[in-house]
Amino acid sequence: MKRYLIAGLLVWVPLGITIWVLYFLVSTLDQTLLLVPESARPEALFGFHIPGLGGVLSILILLLTGVLAANFFGARLITVSESLLGRIPVVKSIYSSVKQVSDTLLSDTGNAFRKALLVEYPYPGCWTIAFQTGSPAIAVAGFLDEEHISVYVPTTPNPTSGFFLMLPRSRVHDLDMTVDEALKYIISMGVVAPKPRAPPVGRELPAAASVLNHRN
């Protein structure tokens, strides 16, 4: 009986969480329909609600914004809008900070969250996974004796909270896993481990493996 119960949980838990996340995303994106006049909404035109239509509208808005920002007149309009926002005291601080972070994360040339690392934290002998976010600011780097890098150590199971650290480059180890694999590993609290990759052809086997092969 216990075995069947666990088997049922293994089927329904991931499925239920997936459905819940999708429902949350669709419900959130459907709020964009509030931008549409009430007479043009699906409820008024067809007499019933169409789930996911707000997501389609959100994608169209993003695409149109991208097309607008890619041409000269659109870029000029965005520059003027940013200049106006920069003159409002409180809005200026919030907008500039959010824009700088989004530009760093979404830029193709940026290094933020492009690499998974293994760091010794919070005390010697205890290891955790972190993501490289950049390098220390010049004002900070002047007080450091050797090369340091900036890393973000996420918490589990919620990786949106965490700790910002500046660690010596010599004490940070690059991991042979993608950022997506590292996030899954963190969110699952170590349950969903990345699949091992086959070593490149020509790489020498570790000493222990060589001894085992010799005995066989």
N, C-alpha and C positions, 0 to 999 in steps of 0.2 A: 504493500500500500504506500509506504513512504517513498519507494522508488518511483511509482507512478505520479505521486504528488510533485516530486521534484522535477520529473520530466515535463509535467504540465506547466510548472512555473517557468522552466527554461524556454517553453514555447510562448507563453503569454506575457511574461514580464517585458522582454525586448519589444514584442509587438505592441503592447499597451503603451509603453513609453514613447515609441515611435509615433503612434497615432496621436498621443497627447501633445507631443512637440509639433507635429504637423498642424493639429487643430489650433494650437496657440499661434503659430506663424500665420496661418490663413486668417484667423480672426483678427489678428493685429493688422495685417495688410488690408483687410477688408474695410478698415477705418478710413482708407483713402477715398472710398466712395462718398464720404461726407463732403468732399470737394466738388462733387457733381451735383448740379441742381436736382432738387427732389423729383421734379417731373421727368428727369432723364434717367433715374435710377431703375435697376431691374424690377424692383417691387412695383413701381408705377407702370412700367412698360409691359411686363409679362405677368404680373400678379404674384410673383414668388421671388425669394432670394436665391441668388446663384453663388454658392461658396467658391472662393478663389478668384472671383472677378476683380476684387481689389488688388490681388497680387499681379494680375495682368496689367491693370492700370498703373501700378507702381513701377513695373518694368518699362512700360511705355514712357512714363515720366522720366525715368533715369536715362533711357535711350535718347529722348528728345533733348534732355539737358546736356548729355554728352555731345550730341551733334551741334548744339548751340555753342558749347564751350570750345569746340574744336575749330570754329571759324573765327575770323578776325573781329567781326562785330560782336559776336557772343562773348569772346574773351575780353573785349573792351567793356562790355556791359558788366561782366563779373568783376572786373577791376574797379569800376566805379562803385559797384555795390559794396565791395569789400572796403573801399575807402570810406564810404558813408558809415558802415558798421564800425570802422576803426575810430570814429569820432565819438561814439557813445561809450562813456566810461566803463560801466559794468559789462556791457555786451562785448566790448573790445577785448577784455581779458579772457572771457569764455570762448569767444569765436576764434581768436588767434591761437589759443592753446589746443582746442579741438582740431583746428585746421592743420596745425603743425604735426599733431599725432597722426591724423588720417593721411596726410601726405607722406609721412615716414612709413606707415604700415602698408599703404596701397601702392607706393612707388615701386616700379620694376627694378630700379637701380639701388634701392635701399637695402640695408643689411638687417633691419629689425625683424625679428621672428623668422629668420631664414635658416636658422641652425639650432639644432638641439644639442645641449651640453650636459655633462655630468660634473657637478660641483660638490665640494665637501661643505655641507651646511646642515644644521646650525652649529655643530661642534665637530672637532676632529674625529674621524672614524664613522661619521654619519653622512651618507651621500644622498643626493636628490637630483632631479632633472630640472634644468633651467633653459631659458632661451636667450640668445644674445640679442641685445637691443641697440648696441652701439658702443661708443667709447666715452670715457669720462670727459666732461667739459674742461676746457683749457684752464679755467680758474681752479678746478679740482686736481687736474693732472699734475700741476706744479708741486703739490704736496705729496705725491706718490713716488716711491723710490724706483719702481720698475713699471713695465707696461701693464696696464690694467684694461679690462673690458667691462662694459655695463651689461648686467644680466637681469632677467626677470625670473623669479622663482614662484611659480603658481602654487596655489593650494589645491587640495583635492577634497571632494569631487567638483568643486566650483573653481575653475582655473581663472575666472575673471578677477579674483582677489589674490594677492600675493605680496612678494617683497622685492624691492629694487636694491641690488647689491652691485658694488664695484670690486671685482676680484682680480688678483694677479693672473696674467695670462698663463703663467707656468703651472697654476693650480687648477686650471680648467681643461677638461678633456672633451674633445669632439666625439659625438656619438654617431654610429653608422645607422641612423634611423631618420626618417622624414619628420617634419614638424607635425604632420597629421598623426603619424604613429606615436609620437611622443605625447601628444594631447590625449589620444585614446588610452595610453598607458597610465597617464595621470588621472584622468576622469574615472577610470575603472579601478583606481586604487591599486594598480599593479596586477590586476586580474588578467586584462587583455594585453599580453606581452607581444611586441613586434615579432614577426616570423624571422628566424635566422636566415641570413643571406649566405649563399654559397661563396667561399673564398675565391678570389680571382685565380686563374690558371697560373701556376708557377710560384705561388706563395708557399713558403715553407710551413710545414705543420708545426704546431707547438710541441715542446719537448715531450709532454705526457702522451700526446697522440702518437708521436714517433715511436715511443717505447712500446705502446700497445700494438702498433702495426708490426713492429719487429718481432714481438712475441707470437703474433698470429702467423 
